[in-house]
């Protein structure tokens, strides 16, 4: 059921037709942001090194440093809606063909303060 509703406000909006479509957020992107935030949170709430009490306590700074080191080993998998390790070869070199096909929001944020 379509509507012929027309608003004078829409005509003056900076987001018209194609611009409005471009401005709409991709649901995969929203899911990826949530997954990256949860991924970081999982690191930040740890109280012990390796989440193992026997290894001793860990500080928030250590948690953040480890997250910053390890986040580049993961990507957000759109098909399965979860974080996964980036495929590597036997020498632990990233698969560049795989990386070239990822969208920007699927890989770790570059700015350490962003996530």
Steps between C-alpha positions, in 0.01 A plus 500: 500500500662822390431847623486821302584699811706806422642735756636849440770414756631214286541730202726725707689217666869474415437128450282454192447190288845354423667691781247363748566144379874553534455643849305197624720275705573148382363249757817293462699806599285549811545136595875528447525804727311312772724194453820708519372675813420164660839364392674789675276470805594131530864608531433790734302310765766237561632499854777246447768443237368254245174499699679257731517589871822297536681742263432800723305826470497719191452877481269693269808637322631148438158391373488796259856440381426134429178593316694750287762235415255221419207681334677498163489120498119502474223609265122516522338217300178636342365156411529357852459829690809445717868576536744260335874469457638635173626207291878471477746273326749270675731797560217692676478748210150631434319383187511823297228383258271439795586838653433681171141372503417624850302819553660769714260441791596131513859565604634648822485877543837667439466765768581348839267753665209422266417157641 
